[in-house]
C-alpha cells in the first residue's frame, strides 16, 4: 500500500468515526431548545424602554414588548416579506417594517402589506428577573 493511500484511509476512518458524535451533538442541541422556555433578557432591560430585542437568543430573533407589570407580547421581528427587522411603534400599537412598509398588529397578524404572512409569535413571561419566551 502506498503512503498516500494509507493516509487517505486513515483520514476517512477518522471522519467516519467522529460522524456519530457530531450528529449526536447537533440533535441534542435542537431537541433541548424546542418547546422549552428560553431566556432572552432581563426584566430591567425590558422596563427601560418597554421593548427588548434579542437578535441572537436561543429561541432565535425575538422582540418582546410590554413591561414586567403588564401583558407581554413576543414576536420574531423578521419581516416575512423582506427579511428586515420590524420595529415596535408603541403609540400605534403595531409592528412596522422599515423596508417596504408592512404593518403587523400586536398579535403579529398582517394589517397592511406587501407582507402576506404573519410574524411568528411566542408566549412570554417574567421568571424572577428574566424575560423568557416559548414558541407557540
Secondary structure, 3 states (H helix, E strand, C coil): CCHHHHHHHHHHHHHHHHHHHHHHHHHHHHHHHCCCCEEEEEHHHHHHHCEEEEEEECCEEEEEECCCCCCCEEECCECCCCCCECEEECCCCEEECCCCCCEECCCCCEEECCCCCCCCEEEEEEECCEEEEEEC
